[in-house]
Amino acid sequence: MASTVPAVSFSLHFGTGGIRALMGEGPNRLNEGTVAVATQGVSRWLLATIDAPHVVIARDCREHGEEFVAMASGVFAGNGIEVTDIGAAPTPMLSFAVRDLGCDLGLVLTASHNARDYNGYKVYGPDGCQGTTQMCGEIAREISRVAEVKLGDSEPDGMPAGLKDRYLDALVNAVPGPRIGGIRIAYSPLNGTGWSLVPEILRSNGFAVDVVFEQSQLDGRFPTCPYPNPEDADAILRVERLAKRKKCHVALATDPDADRVGVSVLHNEYMVSLSGDEVGELLLDWVCRMHSDGGEDVSGRIAVSTVVTSAALDAICAKWGLLLRRTLTGFKFVGEQIGLLESQGRAEEFLLGIEESLGYLSGAYVRDKDGVQGCLMVARMAAWYAERGTDLVDALANLRAEIGWNIKSQISLSFDDGEQMKLLMTRLRESERNEIAGRAVMERVDYLGSAPMPGDANQTLPSSDVLQWDLEDGSRLIIRPSGTEPKVKAYCFGYGKNEVQARVMRGRLEVAAHEMLA
């Protein structure tokens, strides 16, 4: 039986990524009260458009996740909405479940790779993709109108029979190439939701797996890595040590909701960490090679990435005859492209999605990056190169020797408030620059003006506060405000015919970027 209670004060921002905030008391923190208000707003939005909606919920390993899921389930129940709770599960599995179960909305309580004191509230549409700008804007308006919250007896359905197996089968079938194992993998879930699935899928595909013991179980306190981001050197230190001790070919680590995967390689007895750009370059070339070796012509297939991801992807796509679409930052925009192709009856044309922040996806079985599949793809790729007497570090050097070196770095400047960031971006827009870092500017792209999508002029990107300068030698500089913290970021893409030239040009771009941000 439903009851009604007054809504607590709510001042959290609900954007295209939903909510991500510190946990604690108060209107600008995630707690049971603010989760209730957010869920009431989501319920109002659902009931205005759909009769008898069905929602599937998941969470990562963070503290208070179970309480937040219970509260959300209670509010959905109070509004007469059916709920399926799949428990602690990877975000990509939630994306899969939305479509697999025919649900109208997915909700995952996760703060992804943020520090331990954060949690998040992220919604997915019926297509399994993160909520669009329009959808989240409509939900935000409904949240702002919530004065009362309806609560009901929450008895959600549990994990549906066969869901996990269907998800794992789908992700395995979307990875190309021979199913070879034979190498040793070190892995850490960083106490997150990859803890059982990743070792299971790797071992079932013929890999020996060593797991970091102290990071092997679900634990939202993150006792050995309070900042559980596989891009962070401290977070992956233990899995790298394990890989070196056990002489593993690669070390893999996923973040708490297992949608990102970090990669390090044992190379000449040292651990070498690969960036998201570098892994993406390797995967794109390897995936094309696997399809080609299988007798498939990949020319005309579509890869999707973001404007701030490796500039070398253009050269790899040219090598294989691929089309490369670049979206705004965020894998949700990659997912939108998969959905668009599917609506056109062209889903099979999608080849690979790549995001520089450790996000990868082969196949159209989900609409978000998948760290579980990413681990399997990297393991298979490493095994394929190992059979040929090389490792991923040398493979990357060989690839760049073939297509040219394009090396990226990222710098950022912190601000006290958003107004200062706006003033900086306005100043950059108003200034005319014929050269940067000693190279002529060939083109400046302002994405605030809804620029055509790179790789598909028939589409227009949503307006975004991003500036891009393409230089005469193939180098590039991109500057944009962060969407999650008070920083302005600069991405410096240095191009050269060899590694030295590329690193020198990247250094010059870093100097220029610091001057422009000052």
N, C-alpha and C positions, 0 to 999 in steps of 0.2 A: 504494500500500500504506500502511495506516494505522500510525502509531506513537503511543505514549502518553508524555506528559511530565508531571512534577508541576506542579500549578497554583501560580501565584505568589500571594502574599498579596493579598487583595482587600477594600477597605473603602469602595468607592464606593456611593452610594445609587442603587438602581434603582427609580424611581417611575413614575407614569403617563406621564411624558415620557421614560421610559428613563433615560439618563445624560447629564448635561452637566457637564463638569469641565475644569480646566486640563490641558494635555498636559504630560508629563514623567515622570520616574522615580518609583516608589513606589506603594504600594497605594491611595492616594487620588487618583491621577492617571490619565488615559487614556494608555495606552501599549500596545504590542503584547501584553504579558503580560496586562494587565487586559482588553483586548478579547478575548483568547483565552478567559479565564475566563467572561466574560459570554456569549460565543457558545456555550461548552460548556453553560452553564445553559439558554440558549435551545434548544439542540439536545435536551437532556434533556426539556424541556417539550414540544417538538414531537413527539418520538418516543413519548412516553407517550400521546399522543392521536391521532396520525395515522400511517398506514402510508405509506412512501415519500414524505415531504414534499418540497415544492419551494419554494425561497426566492428572492426577487429582491432584489438589493442595489443601492444607489446611494450617492453621496457628494456633498458640495459641493466647494468649491475649496480647502479648508484644507490646510495642510501636514500631512504624515503620513497624509492621507486614503487614498492609494493603498496604503500599507503596512498600514493598519488593515483595508481591504477585503480585501487579500491574506490577512491572518491570519484574518479571519472566514471567508473562503471555504475556507481550509485546514481550519479546525475543522469546518465544515459537511461538507466532503468526508470528513474522518476519521470522521464519524458517519453516512456514507452518505446525506447529504442533497443533493439536486440544487440547483445554484445558477445563477441567471442574473444577470450583472453588467451593468447598463446604464450604468456609468461615472459621470462627473460630470453630474448631471441635477437639475432642480428637484425639491424634495420632492413637490409635487403630481403630478408625472409618475410618481414612485415609487408614490404612492397609486393612480394610474390603472393602472399596470402590474400591481399585485397582482391586481386584478380582471380586467383584460384578458387576462393570461396564465394566470389560474386558479391562482395561487400560494396557498400556505398561510400565508405570512408575508412581510412586507416589512421590510427593514432599511436605514436611511439613516444614514450617518456625517455628522452635521452639528451645528454649534453655533448654527445659525440666525444671529441678528444679534449674538451675543456678540463680545467683543473677540478679536483674532487669536490669542491664546494658548490659546483654548478649542477643544474639539471635543466631539462628542456621539455618542450611540448610541441611536437611536430605532427602536422596533419598531411594525409595523402588522399588524393582524389580517387574515384572509382577506377581510374586507369592505372592505379599503382604509382603514380608520379606525385612528387611533393606538390602541395597546393600552389596553384598559379597566383600571379599577382592579383588578378581579379577575384579569385576565390577567397584568398586570404584577406583582401580588402573588405569583402562582404562579411566575412566572419568577424573581422575586427569591429565593424559597425554594429553587428549584433551583440558582441561582447559589451560595447559601450552602453548599450541600452538595458543591460541586465540589472534589474532591481531585486529580483527574487530568484532563488535557486530551488529547483525541484529535486527531491531526493527520494529514491525508492530502494526496495530490497534488492541488493545486487547478487545475482546468482548467474554470472556469465558462463557460457559454454567454455570448456577448456580446450586444450590443443586438439584439433580435429585429427582423426585417424588418417595416417598416411601423408599429412601435410609436409612433414620434414623430409620424407623420402622423395616426394614429388619435387620439392625444391632442390634437393641435392642432385637428383637425376637431371633436372633441367639445367642446372649450372654446369654439370659435367659434360652434358651433351653439347653445350655451347662452346666448349673449349676445343679448338681444332688440333690436328696433329696426332701422331701415334701415342698410345697410352703407355709410355715408357716410364719406368721409375729408376731404381737402381742407384740413386744418390741419397745422401743423408741430409736431412733438413733440421735446423734448430728453429723452434717456434715459441713465441710468447703471445698469449692473448691479452697481456697487461691486465689480468684479472677481469677481463670482459667476456662478452657473449660468444666469442670464437672458441672458448675454452674446450668444448667437446667436438664441435663440428669440423674445425680445421684439421686437427689430428686424425679424425675419422676419415675425412675425404682424402687426405694425403696418403694415409696407410692403405686405404682400399684401392688406391691407384699405384701401389708398389713402392712407396717411399718409406725409408726408415726415418722416424721422427723422434727428436729429443725435445722435451718441453721444459721450460724454465719452471722449476718446482714451486718456488715462492710466488709465482705469478700465474699459476695454473688453474686456480679456482675463482669463481665469482666472488668479488670482494670490492664493494663500493668505497672502501676506505683507501684503496690503492696504497698499501703500506710501503711498497718499495718504489712506487712511481707516482707521486701525488699529481704530476702533470702527465696523464697517460696518452701522450701524443707520439705515435711512432716516427714522427719527423724530428723529435727531440732526442739529442744524443744521450741524455741521462736515462730516458725511458727505455732505450734499446740496449743499454750497456750490458745488462745481464744476458740477454739472448745472444749478443755478439761474443761475450766471454764463453758461453756454452758452446757456440759454434766453433770457436777456435780450439777449445779443449777437446771437443769430440771430432774435430776435423770435418765439420759439415761443409758442404758446398755453399749453402746460403743460409742466412738467418732471416726469418720472417717475423713480423709483429703486427698485430691488428689492434685497432683502438677499441674502446669499450663496447661500441655498438657494431663492431666488425664490418664497417663499410670501407675502411681505409687499410692499406697494407704497406708497411715499410720494409725495405729490402736492403740487406748488407751481404757482401760477397767475401768469401775467404780467397784472397788473391796474394800469391807469393808469401803466404804465412801471416798476412795482415788482413784485418777486416776493413773493407771499403764500403761505406754507406752510399747507396745510389739515391739520387733525388727522384721525386715524382716525375719530373721531365725525362730523366734518363731512363727510368723503367718504362715510361710510356713510349719513348722512341724505340727501345728494344722490342717491346711487345708488338707495336704496330708492324715493324719489319718482320718479326718472327711469325705473327699471325698470317700475314700475306704469304710468307714463304710456305707455311704449312698448307694453306689452301692451294697454292700453286703446285706444291709437290703432290697434292692429292688430285691433280688434274683439273683444278678449277681456275678459270680466268677471273681474277679479282678486279680487273679494270672496270671502272664505272661504279664499283661498290662505294659506300659512303662511310667515312670515319667522321666522328663528331668530337670536338674538343672546345676549349674556351679561348678567349682572346689572349689570356695571360699565360697559356701553356706553351711549351717549347715551340720556337719558330722552326726547328728542324723537322717538325711533322709535315710541313709543306713540301720539303724536299723528298721525304719518304713517300708521301702520297704521289708526287710526280714520278718517282721511280717505278711505282707499281700501277700507275694509272688510276689511282683512287680520287674521289671527290672529297674534299675536306671542308666541312662546315664548322665555323667557329661561332660559339654562342657567348653570352655574358658569363661572368664567373658564377659557378654553382652547378653541380651535377643535375639539378632539377631541370635546367635548360637543355642538357643533353637528353634527359628522359623525355622532355617535350618533343624533341626531334624524332625519337623512336616512335612515340605515339602518333606523330604526324605521318610518318612513313607507313605505319600500320593502317591508319585511316585511309591511306591512298592505295592500300593493297600492295605495299612495297617493303614490308618489314624485313624480308629476306635480303634487302640491299644494305641494311645496316651491318657494318663489320665490327667496329670497335669504338668505344667511348673512352676518352682519356681526360683526366683533370690533374693539373699539376700538384694538387694537394693530396697525392697518393690514391687517386680514385680511378678505377678501371672497370670496364664491363665488355664482355663479348657475348653477343646474342641479345635477343629482345624479350627474354623471359621475365625480367624485372625492369623497373624504370628508375633505378638508382645504382650508384656504384656498389660493387660487391667485393668486400675484402676476402670473403671465403673463397669465391671463385678466383680472385686475384692471387691468392696463395697457390692455388692449383696451377694457374697459368704460368706463374713465375717458376714453380718447381718443374713443370714440364719443359719450359724453355731452357732452364739451367741444365736439365738432364739431356736435352737434345744437343746443346753445345758441348756438354761433357763427353758425350759419345764421339764428338769430333775433336776432342783434345783441347778445348778452350773453356774459359769461364766467361761470366757476363761482363766483367771489366774489360777483358780483351775484345769481346764481341762488340761492345760499345765503341771502343777505339777503332775497330775495323770498319764499323758502320760509318762513323764520322769521317774516317779517311776517304770513304767512298762518296759521301754526299756533302762534305764540308763540315766544319766545326761551328756549332752555334751554342754558346755556353751562357747560361742565365744566372743572375743573382737578384736578390730582392733586398731592398733597404726600406726603412720606414721612419717616419717622424711622428712623434706623439704630440697631441694637442690637449689643452685643458677643456675645450668644448667644441661643439660642431660648428659654431659660427666662424671660428678661426680657420677651420678646414674649408668652409665655403669661400672665405675671402682668398685663400691660397689658390683654390681651383679657378676662381674668377680671374685672378691675376695671371695665371698661366694661360687661360683662354685669350686674354686680351693682348698678350705679348706675341709679337711676330718673331719667329725663329727660322732663319734661313739655314743655320747649321747647328749641330749639337756634337760635342766631342770631336770637333775637327772634320766632321762629315756633313755633306749637304743633306738637308731635309728634302726628301722626294715627295712625301705626302704626310699631312697631318689629318688624323681621323678623330672627330669629336663625337663620341657615342651619346652625348647628351642630346644630340639632334636626331636620334633615331636613325642611325646609319644602316645601310644595307648589310645584310649578314654576309661576312666573308665566306665565299664558297657557294652561296646561293642568293643571287641578286633579287630573286623573286620574293625573298623574305626580308622584313625590316626588324632589326633588333629593338627591343624595348629601350626607351630612353634610360641612359645610365651615365653617371658622373665619371666618365673615363676619357682620358686623352691618350692618343697614340701618335708617335712620330716614327715613320719609316725612313731609314737613312740610305744613302746611295750605295753603300757596300753590303747591304743586306742586314745590317744591325737594326735594332729597334729599341725604343724606350716607351714604356707605358706607365702612366701615373693615375692612381685612383684612390679615393678614400676607402678605408675598410668599412664593411657593412656591419661589423660586430664589435668594433672597439675604436676609440678615438685616435686613429692613426691614418696618415696618408702613406700609401705604399708606392714604391717605384720598382718596376721590373726592367732590368737591364739585360738585353739580349745582345751579346757580342759575337759577331760573325768573323771567321777567318778561314783561310785555306788550310791552316794547321792549328794545333792547340795553342801554341804560343801567340799567334796573331789574334785568335779569339779571346784569349785571356787578357791580352793587352787592351783590346777594344772594350771588353767588358769593364776593365778598370777605368778607362776613360769615361765610359758612360756613368759609372758610379760617381766619379768626381762631378760630372755635369749634373747628375740628379741631385746630389747634395746641394749644389749651388742653386738649382731651381727650387728646391724645397725650403731653402733658408729664408 
